[in-house]
Amino acid sequence: MMEKSTKNLLFPGIVTPERMRELYSLADIFLLPSYNELFPMTILEAASCDAPIMLRDLDLYKVILEGNYHATADKDEMKQSILEYQKNPDSLKELKEKAKKNFKRIF
């Protein structure tokens, strides 16, 4: 997979907490396409860095994040949503504000 990756995809390996915050802060969107998760720390890490969050539409996320993320049904809907955010950056800013709400509410 790493040999076929695009130039804008980074596989950093293990990073320091400072570097991790820097990388999350650089993200245009945090995308977790998993179908089955408990509640990964990556979501909280992304929210703590104000990264806009896009996840699968799973009941678990609804309860914990209270709708402060973009829920999608599948990879096609994720792709379409990303394309829409490219066309309308203001709506991506709104999603970023929701990430801030998550972090402030949880912590």
MOPAC internal coordinates of N, CA, C and O (Angstrom, degrees):
PM7 1SCF
backbone

  N    0.0000 0     0.00 0     0.00 0    0    0    0
  C    1.4440 1     0.00 0     0.00 0    1    0    0
  C    1.5301 1   109.90 1     0.00 0    2    1    0
  O    1.2310 1   119.90 1   138.70 1    3    2    1
  N    1.3101 1   117.79 1   -41.30 1    3    2    1
  C    1.4542 1   120.01 1  -176.74 1    5    3    2
  C    1.5267 1   111.99 1   -66.65 1    6    5    3
  O    1.2310 1   119.96 1   146.73 1    7    6    5
  N    1.3361 1   117.68 1   -33.27 1    7    6    5
  C    1.4538 1   119.81 1   179.02 1    9    7    6
  C    1.5243 1   111.56 1   -67.26 1   10    9    7
  O    1.2310 1   119.98 1   151.42 1   11   10    9
  N    1.3240 1   117.64 1   -28.58 1   11   10    9
  C    1.4593 1   121.99 1  -176.52 1   13   11   10
  C    1.5278 1   112.78 1   -97.67 1   14   13   11
  O    1.2310 1   119.75 1  -174.87 1   15   14   13
  N    1.3176 1   118.09 1     5.13 1   15   14   13
  C    1.4614 1   120.28 1  -176.01 1   17   15   14
  C    1.5202 1   111.55 1   -71.59 1   18   17   15
  O    1.2310 1   121.60 1   -23.66 1   19   18   17
  N    1.3270 1   114.53 1   156.34 1   19   18   17
  C    1.4573 1   120.28 1   177.47 1   21   19   18
  C    1.5212 1   109.56 1   -77.80 1   22   21   19
  O    1.2310 1   120.39 1   -15.12 1   23   22   21
  N    1.3053 1   116.85 1   164.88 1   23   22   21
  C    1.4662 1   120.92 1  -176.86 1   25   23   22
  C    1.5200 1   112.74 1   -69.24 1   26   25   23
  O    1.2310 1   120.13 1   159.85 1   27   26   25
  N    1.3339 1   117.36 1   -20.15 1   27   26   25
  C    1.4662 1   119.10 1  -179.20 1   29   27   26
  C    1.5293 1   111.89 1   -95.75 1   30   29   27
  O    1.2310 1   120.02 1  -166.69 1   31   30   29
  N    1.3177 1   117.58 1    13.31 1   31   30   29
  C    1.4642 1   122.49 1   177.37 1   33   31   30
  C    1.5152 1   108.21 1  -110.38 1   34   33   31
  O    1.2310 1   120.53 1   -53.57 1   35   34   33
  N    1.3193 1   116.59 1   126.43 1   35   34   33
  C    1.4511 1   122.50 1  -174.68 1   37   35   34
  C    1.5222 1   109.89 1  -113.53 1   38   37   35
  O    1.2310 1   120.24 1   -48.06 1   39   38   37
  N    1.3147 1   117.15 1   131.94 1   39   38   37
  C    1.4601 1   123.74 1   172.65 1   41   39   38
  C    1.5198 1   107.07 1  -112.22 1   42   41   39
  O    1.2310 1   119.60 1   -92.88 1   43   42   41
  N    1.3419 1   118.36 1    87.12 1   43   42   41
  C    1.4631 1   120.72 1  -171.06 1   45   43   42
  C    1.5326 1   115.03 1   -80.31 1   46   45   43
  O    1.2310 1   119.78 1   167.16 1   47   46   45
  N    1.3215 1   118.02 1   -12.84 1   47   46   45
  C    1.4636 1   118.68 1  -174.18 1   49   47   46
  C    1.5189 1   109.55 1    73.76 1   50   49   47
  O    1.2310 1   120.33 1    27.95 1   51   50   49
  N    1.3055 1   116.97 1  -152.05 1   51   50   49
  C    1.4679 1   121.59 1   179.36 1   53   51   50
  C    1.5204 1   108.68 1   -76.45 1   54   53   51
  O    1.2310 1   121.04 1   -48.12 1   55   54   53
  N    1.3317 1   115.62 1   131.88 1   55   54   53
  C    1.4613 1   120.57 1  -178.97 1   57   55   54
  C    1.5281 1   109.85 1  -127.16 1   58   57   55
  O    1.2310 1   121.20 1   -19.41 1   59   58   57
  N    1.3079 1   115.31 1   160.59 1   59   58   57
  C    1.4632 1   120.49 1   177.08 1   61   59   58
  C    1.5266 1   109.25 1   -71.76 1   62   61   59
  O    1.2310 1   120.10 1   -21.05 1   63   62   61
  N    1.3235 1   117.42 1   158.95 1   63   62   61
  C    1.4795 1   119.17 1   176.88 1   65   63   62
  C    1.5281 1   112.76 1   -57.24 1   66   65   63
  O    1.2310 1   120.13 1   143.68 1   67   66   65
  N    1.3228 1   117.36 1   -36.32 1   67   66   65
  C    1.4600 1   120.39 1   179.09 1   69   67   66
  C    1.5252 1   110.77 1   -64.58 1   70   69   67
  O    1.2310 1   120.63 1   136.05 1   71   70   69
  N    1.3239 1   116.40 1   -43.95 1   71   70   69
  C    1.4669 1   120.93 1   179.27 1   73   71   70
  C    1.5273 1   110.51 1   -66.48 1   74   73   71
  O    1.2310 1   120.73 1   142.49 1   75   74   73
  N    1.3300 1   116.21 1   -37.51 1   75   74   73
  C    1.4567 1   120.69 1   179.03 1   77   75   74
  C    1.5344 1   109.94 1   -61.27 1   78   77   75
  O    1.2310 1   120.06 1   134.32 1   79   78   77
  N    1.3300 1   117.49 1   -45.68 1   79   78   77
  C    1.4689 1   120.58 1   177.85 1   81   79   78
  C    1.5212 1   110.98 1   -61.96 1   82   81   79
  O    1.2310 1   120.62 1   140.71 1   83   82   81
  N    1.3192 1   116.41 1   -39.29 1   83   82   81
  C    1.4617 1   120.41 1   178.43 1   85   83   82
  C    1.5335 1   110.83 1   -62.50 1   86   85   83
  O    1.2310 1   120.45 1   136.02 1   87   86   85
  N    1.3225 1   116.75 1   -43.98 1   87   86   85
  C    1.4697 1   120.31 1  -178.69 1   89   87   86
  C    1.5265 1   111.61 1   -67.22 1   90   89   87
  O    1.2310 1   120.13 1   136.54 1   91   90   89
  N    1.3383 1   117.36 1   -43.46 1   91   90   89
  C    1.4687 1   119.55 1   177.00 1   93   91   90
  C    1.5216 1   110.94 1   -60.99 1   94   93   91
  O    1.2310 1   120.57 1   140.58 1   95   94   93
  N    1.3232 1   116.52 1   -39.42 1   95   94   93
  C    1.4683 1   120.53 1  -178.82 1   97   95   94
  C    1.5246 1   112.09 1   -66.41 1   98   97   95
  O    1.2310 1   120.20 1   154.50 1   99   98   97
  N    1.3093 1   117.23 1   -25.50 1   99   98   97
  C    1.4612 1   121.67 1   178.79 1  101   99   98
  C    1.5272 1   113.01 1   -80.72 1  102  101   99
  O    1.2310 1   120.78 1   163.45 1  103  102  101
  N    1.3179 1   116.11 1   -16.55 1  103  102  101
  C    1.4698 1   120.24 1  -174.84 1  105  103  102
  C    1.5253 1   111.65 1   -68.90 1  106  105  103
  O    1.2310 1   120.91 1   -45.12 1  107  106  105
  N    1.3291 1   115.86 1   134.88 1  107  106  105
  C    1.4602 1   119.97 1   172.41 1  109  107  106
  C    1.5188 1   109.94 1   -72.64 1  110  109  107
  O    1.2310 1   120.72 1   146.84 1  111  110  109
  N    1.3300 1   116.22 1   -33.16 1  111  110  109
  C    1.4595 1   121.50 1   178.82 1  113  111  110
  C    1.5275 1   108.81 1  -157.88 1  114  113  111
  O    1.2310 1   120.72 1   -37.67 1  115  114  113
  N    1.3230 1   116.22 1   142.33 1  115  114  113
  C    1.4574 1   121.36 1   173.95 1  117  115  114
  C    1.5232 1   106.94 1   -96.27 1  118  117  115
  O    1.2310 1   120.78 1   -59.70 1  119  118  117
  N    1.3041 1   116.11 1   120.30 1  119  118  117
  C    1.4613 1   122.40 1  -175.28 1  121  119  118
  C    1.5250 1   109.25 1  -118.17 1  122  121  119
  O    1.2310 1   120.66 1   -56.56 1  123  122  121
  N    1.3292 1   116.35 1   123.44 1  123  122  121
  C    1.4604 1   121.33 1   176.06 1  125  123  122
  C    1.5281 1   107.36 1  -125.10 1  126  125  123
  O    1.2310 1   120.05 1   -81.18 1  127  126  125
  N    1.3263 1   117.50 1    98.82 1  127  126  125
  C    1.4652 1   120.92 1  -174.41 1  129  127  126
  C    1.5247 1   114.79 1   -85.26 1  130  129  127
  O    1.2310 1   119.72 1  -171.35 1  131  130  129
  N    1.3134 1   118.13 1     8.65 1  131  130  129
  C    1.4636 1   121.60 1  -175.26 1  133  131  130
  C    1.5318 1   112.40 1   -62.25 1  134  133  131
  O    1.2310 1   121.25 1   -37.14 1  135  134  133
  N    1.3276 1   115.22 1   142.86 1  135  134  133
  C    1.4618 1   121.78 1   176.64 1  137  135  134
  C    1.5232 1   112.36 1   -85.73 1  138  137  135
  O    1.2310 1   120.47 1   153.41 1  139  138  137
  N    1.3199 1   116.70 1   -26.59 1  139  138  137
  C    1.4530 1   119.98 1  -171.32 1  141  139  138
  C    1.5204 1   109.74 1  -142.07 1  142  141  139
  O    1.2310 1   120.58 1   -72.56 1  143  142  141
  N    1.2948 1   116.50 1   107.44 1  143  142  141
  C    1.4582 1   122.22 1   179.19 1  145  143  142
  C    1.5193 1   108.37 1  -136.76 1  146  145  143
  O    1.2310 1   121.22 1   -22.78 1  147  146  145
  N    1.2980 1   115.28 1   157.22 1  147  146  145
  C    1.4523 1   117.64 1   165.92 1  149  147  146
  C    1.5256 1   103.27 1   -77.36 1  150  149  147
  O    1.2310 1   119.29 1    71.99 1  151  150  149
  N    1.2925 1   118.96 1  -108.01 1  151  150  149
  C    1.4632 1   119.47 1   169.53 1  153  151  150
  C    1.5166 1   106.23 1  -136.89 1  154  153  151
  O    1.2310 1   120.43 1   -81.88 1  155  154  153
  N    1.3208 1   116.78 1    98.12 1  155  154  153
  C    1.4653 1   120.27 1  -174.37 1  157  155  154
  C    1.5228 1   112.58 1   -67.78 1  158  157  155
  O    1.2310 1   121.18 1   -39.08 1  159  158  157
  N    1.3175 1   115.34 1   140.92 1  159  158  157
  C    1.4652 1   121.56 1   177.33 1  161  159  158
  C    1.5238 1   111.70 1   -60.97 1  162  161  159
  O    1.2310 1   120.38 1   155.18 1  163  162  161
  N    1.3207 1   116.88 1   -24.82 1  163  162  161
  C    1.4648 1   119.57 1  -178.11 1  165  163  162
  C    1.5250 1   111.94 1   -57.88 1  166  165  163
  O    1.2310 1   120.39 1   147.96 1  167  166  165
  N    1.3200 1   116.85 1   -32.04 1  167  166  165
  C    1.4697 1   119.86 1   178.52 1  169  167  166
  C    1.5236 1   110.29 1   -65.47 1  170  169  167
  O    1.2310 1   120.38 1   135.05 1  171  170  169
  N    1.3243 1   116.89 1   -44.95 1  171  170  169
  C    1.4639 1   120.13 1   178.61 1  173  171  170
  C    1.5182 1   111.30 1   -67.78 1  174  173  171
  O    1.2310 1   120.60 1   142.35 1  175  174  173
  N    1.3256 1   116.46 1   -37.65 1  175  174  173
  C    1.4594 1   119.53 1   177.41 1  177  175  174
  C    1.5248 1   110.18 1   -61.97 1  178  177  175
  O    1.2310 1   120.49 1   135.08 1  179  178  177
  N    1.3168 1   116.67 1   -44.92 1  179  178  177
  C    1.4669 1   120.56 1   179.27 1  181  179  178
  C    1.5310 1   110.75 1   -62.67 1  182  181  179
  O    1.2310 1   120.75 1   135.78 1  183  182  181
  N    1.3227 1   116.17 1   -44.22 1  183  182  181
  C    1.4694 1   120.00 1   179.72 1  185  183  182
  C    1.5273 1   111.07 1   -63.34 1  186  185  183
  O    1.2310 1   120.08 1   142.54 1  187  186  185
  N    1.3222 1   117.45 1   -37.46 1  187  186  185
  C    1.4658 1   120.23 1  -179.10 1  189  187  186
  C    1.5235 1   111.97 1   -66.08 1  190  189  187
  O    1.2310 1   120.56 1   160.27 1  191  190  189
  N    1.3246 1   116.54 1   -19.73 1  191  190  189
  C    1.4682 1   121.87 1   179.02 1  193  191  190
  C    1.5235 1   111.85 1  -104.86 1  194  193  191
  O    1.2310 1   120.72 1  -167.09 1  195  194  193
  N    1.3313 1   116.23 1    12.91 1  195  194  193
  C    1.4720 1   123.40 1   178.24 1  197  195  194
  C    1.5237 1   113.22 1    63.08 1  198  197  195
  O    1.2310 1   119.87 1  -153.93 1  199  198  197
  N    1.3257 1   117.85 1    26.07 1  199  198  197
  C    1.4656 1   120.13 1   177.26 1  201  199  198
  C    1.5290 1   108.92 1   -77.62 1  202  201  199
  O    1.2310 1   119.72 1   -49.32 1  203  202  201
  N    1.3170 1   118.14 1   130.68 1  203  202  201
  C    1.4656 1   120.26 1   174.65 1  205  203  202
  C    1.5261 1   109.36 1   -60.37 1  206  205  203
  O    1.2310 1   120.08 1   -39.84 1  207  206  205
  N    1.3272 1   117.46 1   140.16 1  207  206  205
  C    1.4626 1   121.76 1  -171.72 1  209  207  206
  C    1.5277 1   111.16 1  -116.17 1  210  209  207
  O    1.2310 1   121.31 1   -49.58 1  211  210  209
  N    1.3387 1   115.10 1   130.42 1  211  210  209
  C    1.4622 1   122.30 1   174.41 1  213  211  210
  C    1.5282 1   107.69 1  -125.70 1  214  213  211
  O    1.2310 1   121.14 1   -55.33 1  215  214  213
  N    1.3298 1   115.42 1   124.67 1  215  214  213
  C    1.4620 1   121.59 1  -176.62 1  217  215  214
  C    1.5204 1   110.43 1  -134.04 1  218  217  215
  O    1.2310 1   120.99 1   -11.80 1  219  218  217
  N    1.3062 1   115.72 1   168.20 1  219  218  217
  C    1.4640 1   120.33 1   170.83 1  221  219  218
  C    1.5272 1   108.45 1   -65.67 1  222  221  219
  O    1.2310 1   120.46 1   -24.29 1  223  222  221
  N    1.2781 1   116.73 1   155.71 1  223  222  221
  C    1.4611 1   122.59 1   179.50 1  225  223  222
  C    1.5272 1   109.21 1   -82.07 1  226  225  223
  O    1.2310 1   120.86 1  -101.44 1  227  226  225
  N    1.3428 1   115.95 1    78.56 1  227  226  225
  C    1.4658 1   122.43 1  -179.76 1  229  227  226
  C    1.5209 1   109.54 1  -110.25 1  230  229  227
  O    1.2310 1   120.58 1   -38.20 1  231  230  229
  N    1.3210 1   116.50 1   141.80 1  231  230  229
  C    1.4669 1   120.99 1  -178.80 1  233  231  230
  C    1.5232 1   112.68 1   -56.24 1  234  233  231
  O    1.2310 1   120.14 1   143.23 1  235  234  233
  N    1.3114 1   117.33 1   -36.77 1  235  234  233
  C    1.4593 1   121.72 1  -178.94 1  237  235  234
  C    1.5273 1   111.37 1   -56.23 1  238  237  235
  O    1.2310 1   120.52 1   135.31 1  239  238  237
  N    1.3151 1   116.62 1   -44.69 1  239  238  237
  C    1.4595 1   120.14 1  -178.53 1  241  239  238
  C    1.5217 1   111.15 1   -68.36 1  242  241  239
  O    1.2310 1   120.41 1   144.26 1  243  242  241
  N    1.3241 1   116.83 1   -35.74 1  243  242  241
  C    1.4686 1   120.62 1  -179.14 1  245  243  242
  C    1.5212 1   111.16 1   -59.73 1  246  245  243
  O    1.2310 1   120.92 1   137.31 1  247  246  245
  N    1.3133 1   115.85 1   -42.69 1  247  246  245
  C    1.4643 1   120.74 1  -177.28 1  249  247  246
  C    1.5230 1   111.02 1   -68.16 1  250  249  247
  O    1.2310 1   120.43 1   134.95 1  251  250  249
  N    1.3110 1   116.78 1   -45.05 1  251  250  249
  C    1.4646 1   120.30 1  -174.36 1  253  251  250
  C    1.5260 1   112.17 1   -80.12 1  254  253  251
  O    1.2310 1   120.10 1   138.26 1  255  254  253
  N    1.3123 1   117.42 1   -41.74 1  255  254  253
  C    1.4658 1   120.83 1  -174.21 1  257  255  254
  C    1.5209 1   113.81 1   -94.41 1  258  257  255
  O    1.2310 1   120.50 1   172.51 1  259  258  257
  N    1.3137 1   116.66 1    -7.49 1  259  258  257
  C    1.4640 1   122.51 1   175.54 1  261  259  258
  C    1.5362 1   113.20 1    50.51 1  262  261  259
  O    1.2310 1   120.65 1  -139.44 1  263  262  261
  N    1.3211 1   116.37 1    40.56 1  263  262  261
  C    1.4565 1   120.34 1   175.52 1  265  263  262
  C    1.5103 1   115.65 1    79.36 1  266  265  263
  O    1.2310 1   119.71 1  -175.72 1  267  266  265
  N    1.3171 1   118.15 1     4.28 1  267  266  265
  C    1.4633 1   120.90 1  -178.49 1  269  267  266
  C    1.5288 1   111.92 1   -87.04 1  270  269  267
  O    1.2310 1   121.19 1  -128.89 1  271  270  269
  N    1.3143 1   115.33 1    51.11 1  271  270  269
  C    1.4542 1   123.31 1   178.14 1  273  271  270
  C    1.5243 1   106.95 1  -162.77 1  274  273  271
  O    1.2310 1   120.37 1    -7.98 1  275  274  273
  N    1.3179 1   116.90 1   172.02 1  275  274  273
  C    1.4675 1   121.03 1   177.16 1  277  275  274
  C    1.5228 1   107.54 1   -98.71 1  278  277  275
  O    1.2310 1   120.38 1   -65.19 1  279  278  277
  N    1.3169 1   116.87 1   114.81 1  279  278  277
  C    1.4633 1   122.44 1   179.60 1  281  279  278
  C    1.5221 1   109.77 1   -91.68 1  282  281  279
  O    1.2310 1   120.55 1   -45.37 1  283  282  281
  N    1.3219 1   116.56 1   134.63 1  283  282  281
  C    1.4574 1   121.47 1   179.12 1  285  283  282
  C    1.5215 1   110.21 1  -132.36 1  286  285  283
  O    1.2310 1   120.97 1   -26.98 1  287  286  285
  N    1.3117 1   115.74 1   153.02 1  287  286  285
  C    1.4614 1   121.13 1  -176.42 1  289  287  286
  C    1.5246 1   112.99 1   -82.12 1  290  289  287
  O    1.2310 1   120.39 1   143.68 1  291  290  289
  N    1.3321 1   116.86 1   -36.32 1  291  290  289
  C    1.4575 1   119.38 1  -174.28 1  293  291  290
  C    1.5268 1   109.85 1  -160.15 1  294  293  291
  O    1.2310 1   120.78 1     1.07 1  295  294  293
  N    1.3400 1   116.12 1  -178.93 1  295  294  293
  C    1.4659 1   119.76 1  -175.95 1  297  295  294
  C    1.5296 1   112.34 1   -65.43 1  298  297  295
  O    1.2310 1   120.03 1   148.57 1  299  298  297
  N    1.3155 1   117.55 1   -31.43 1  299  298  297
  C    1.4653 1   119.20 1   177.87 1  301  299  298
  C    1.5224 1   111.35 1   -65.73 1  302  301  299
  O    1.2310 1   120.79 1   138.03 1  303  302  301
  N    1.3143 1   116.09 1   -41.97 1  303  302  301
  C    1.4673 1   119.48 1   177.65 1  305  303  302
  C    1.5251 1   110.82 1   -67.59 1  306  305  303
  O    1.2310 1   120.36 1   144.53 1  307  306  305
  N    1.3329 1   116.92 1   -35.47 1  307  306  305
  C    1.4661 1   120.06 1   175.83 1  309  307  306
  C    1.5226 1   110.34 1   -61.75 1  310  309  307
  O    1.2310 1   120.89 1   133.35 1  311  310  309
  N    1.3163 1   115.91 1   -46.65 1  311  310  309
  C    1.4584 1   120.61 1   179.83 1  313  311  310
  C    1.5273 1   110.85 1   -60.00 1  314  313  311
  O    1.2310 1   120.59 1   133.60 1  315  314  313
  N    1.3191 1   116.49 1   -46.40 1  315  314  313
  C    1.4629 1   121.02 1   179.88 1  317  315  314
  C    1.5286 1   110.84 1   -62.37 1  318  317  315
  O    1.2310 1   120.32 1   139.54 1  319  318  317
  N    1.3061 1   116.99 1   -40.46 1  319  318  317
  C    1.4672 1   121.07 1   179.54 1  321  319  318
  C    1.5202 1   111.38 1   -64.35 1  322  321  319
  O    1.2310 1   120.51 1   138.34 1  323  322  321
  N    1.3242 1   116.63 1   -41.66 1  323  322  321
  C    1.4644 1   120.40 1   178.30 1  325  323  322
  C    1.5222 1   110.27 1   -62.59 1  326  325  323
  O    1.2310 1   120.42 1   137.68 1  327  326  325
  N    1.3166 1   116.81 1   -42.32 1  327  326  325
  C    1.4639 1   120.18 1   177.71 1  329  327  326
  C    1.5268 1   111.20 1   -62.55 1  330  329  327
  O    1.2310 1   120.39 1   141.73 1  331  330  329
  N    1.3250 1   116.85 1   -38.27 1  331  330  329
  C    1.4718 1   120.88 1   177.46 1  333  331  330
  C    1.5249 1   110.73 1   -65.77 1  334  333  331
  O    1.2310 1   120.22 1   139.92 1  335  334  333
  N    1.3255 1   117.18 1   -40.08 1  335  334  333
  C    1.4697 1   120.20 1   177.67 1  337  335  334
  C    1.5217 1   110.99 1   -64.02 1  338  337  335
  O    1.2310 1   120.09 1   145.26 1  339  338  337
  N    1.3226 1   117.43 1   -34.74 1  339  338  337
  C    1.4658 1   120.29 1   176.80 1  341  339  338
  C    1.5302 1   110.52 1   -63.26 1  342  341  339
  O    1.2310 1   120.75 1   141.58 1  343  342  341
  N    1.3256 1   116.17 1   -38.42 1  343  342  341
  C    1.4685 1   120.61 1  -179.75 1  345  343  342
  C    1.5257 1   111.65 1   -75.35 1  346  345  343
  O    1.2310 1   120.33 1   149.78 1  347  346  345
  N    1.3282 1   116.97 1   -30.22 1  347  346  345
  C    1.4574 1   121.80 1  -174.62 1  349  347  346
  C    1.5321 1   110.42 1  -129.67 1  350  349  347
  O    1.2310 1   120.00 1  -100.10 1  351  350  349
  N    1.3351 1   117.60 1    79.90 1  351  350  349
  C    1.4696 1   121.07 1  -178.12 1  353  351  350
  C    1.5263 1   113.99 1   -60.29 1  354  353  351
  O    1.2310 1   119.74 1   154.91 1  355  354  353
  N    1.3342 1   118.09 1   -25.09 1  355  354  353
  C    1.4683 1   119.66 1   179.01 1  357  355  354
  C    1.5230 1   111.69 1   -64.07 1  358  357  355
  O    1.2310 1   120.45 1   144.28 1  359  358  357
  N    1.3128 1   116.74 1   -35.72 1  359  358  357
  C    1.4651 1   118.62 1   178.44 1  361  359  358
  C    1.5303 1   110.79 1   -69.77 1  362  361  359
  O    1.2310 1   120.07 1   151.30 1  363  362  361
  N    1.3254 1   117.47 1   -28.70 1  363  362  361
  C    1.4634 1   120.53 1   174.78 1  365  363  362
  C    1.5272 1   110.06 1   -68.91 1  366  365  363
  O    1.2310 1   120.44 1   144.09 1  367  366  365
  N    1.3185 1   116.77 1   -35.91 1  367  366  365
  C    1.4710 1   120.71 1   175.66 1  369  367  366
  C    1.5291 1   110.11 1   -62.42 1  370  369  367
  O    1.2310 1   120.47 1   140.66 1  371  370  369
  N    1.3267 1   116.71 1   -39.34 1  371  370  369
  C    1.4690 1   120.73 1   177.69 1  373  371  370
  C    1.5265 1   110.26 1   -62.81 1  374  373  371
  O    1.2310 1   120.39 1   140.25 1  375  374  373
  N    1.3150 1   116.85 1   -39.75 1  375  374  373
  C    1.4644 1   120.88 1   178.41 1  377  375  374
  C    1.5270 1   110.35 1   -65.78 1  378  377  375
  O    1.2310 1   120.39 1   144.53 1  379  378  377
  N    1.3109 1   116.87 1   -35.47 1  379  378  377
  C    1.4664 1   121.36 1   177.03 1  381  379  378
  C    1.5290 1   110.21 1   -65.04 1  382  381  379
  O    1.2310 1   120.27 1   140.84 1  383  382  381
  N    1.3167 1   117.09 1   -39.16 1  383  382  381
  C    1.4644 1   120.70 1   176.79 1  385  383  382
  C    1.5342 1   111.10 1   -62.85 1  386  385  383
  O    1.2310 1   120.54 1   143.95 1  387  386  385
  N    1.3168 1   116.57 1   -36.05 1  387  386  385
  C    1.4638 1   120.26 1   177.09 1  389  387  386
  C    1.5252 1   110.53 1   -64.46 1  390  389  387
  O    1.2310 1   120.29 1   142.46 1  391  390  389
  N    1.3301 1   117.04 1   -37.54 1  391  390  389
  C    1.4679 1   120.64 1   177.63 1  393  391  390
  C    1.5240 1   110.03 1   -62.10 1  394  393  391
  O    1.2310 1   120.29 1   139.00 1  395  394  393
  N    1.3181 1   117.05 1   -41.00 1  395  394  393
  C    1.4669 1   120.81 1   177.61 1  397  395  394
  C    1.5155 1   110.69 1   -61.32 1  398  397  395
  O    1.2310 1   120.19 1   138.89 1  399  398  397
  N    1.3348 1   117.24 1   -41.11 1  399  398  397
  C    1.4622 1   121.35 1   178.59 1  401  399  398
  C    1.5315 1   110.69 1   -61.05 1  402  401  399
  O    1.2310 1   120.77 1   137.80 1  403  402  401
  N    1.3336 1   116.13 1   -42.20 1  403  402  401
  C    1.4622 1   119.95 1   178.74 1  405  403  402
  C    1.5123 1   111.15 1   -56.93 1  406  405  403
  O    1.2310 1   120.96 1   128.94 1  407  406  405
  N    1.3017 1   115.77 1   -51.06 1  407  406  405
  C    1.4480 1   119.40 1  -175.23 1  409  407  406
  C    1.5209 1   111.54 1   -64.79 1  410  409  407
  O    1.2310 1   120.57 1   135.53 1  411  410  409
  N    1.3354 1   116.52 1   -44.47 1  411  410  409
  C    1.4720 1   119.82 1  -179.68 1  413  411  410
  C    1.5214 1   111.37 1   -64.64 1  414  413  411
  O    1.2310 1   120.33 1   141.97 1  415  414  413
  N    1.3320 1   116.97 1   -38.03 1  415  414  413
  C    1.4554 1   120.50 1  -178.88 1  417  415  414
  C    1.5263 1   111.70 1   -70.34 1  418  417  415
  O    1.2310 1   120.49 1   139.13 1  419  418  417
  N    1.3175 1   116.67 1   -40.87 1  419  418  417
  C    1.4694 1   120.92 1  -176.68 1  421  419  418
  C    1.5231 1   111.14 1   -75.27 1  422  421  419
  O    1.2310 1   120.69 1   143.57 1  423  422  421
  N    1.3326 1   116.29 1   -36.43 1  423  422  421
  C    1.4613 1   119.22 1  -178.11 1  425  423  422
  C    1.4857 1   110.12 1  -112.12 1  426  425  423
  O    1.2310 1   120.10 1   180.00 1  427  426  425

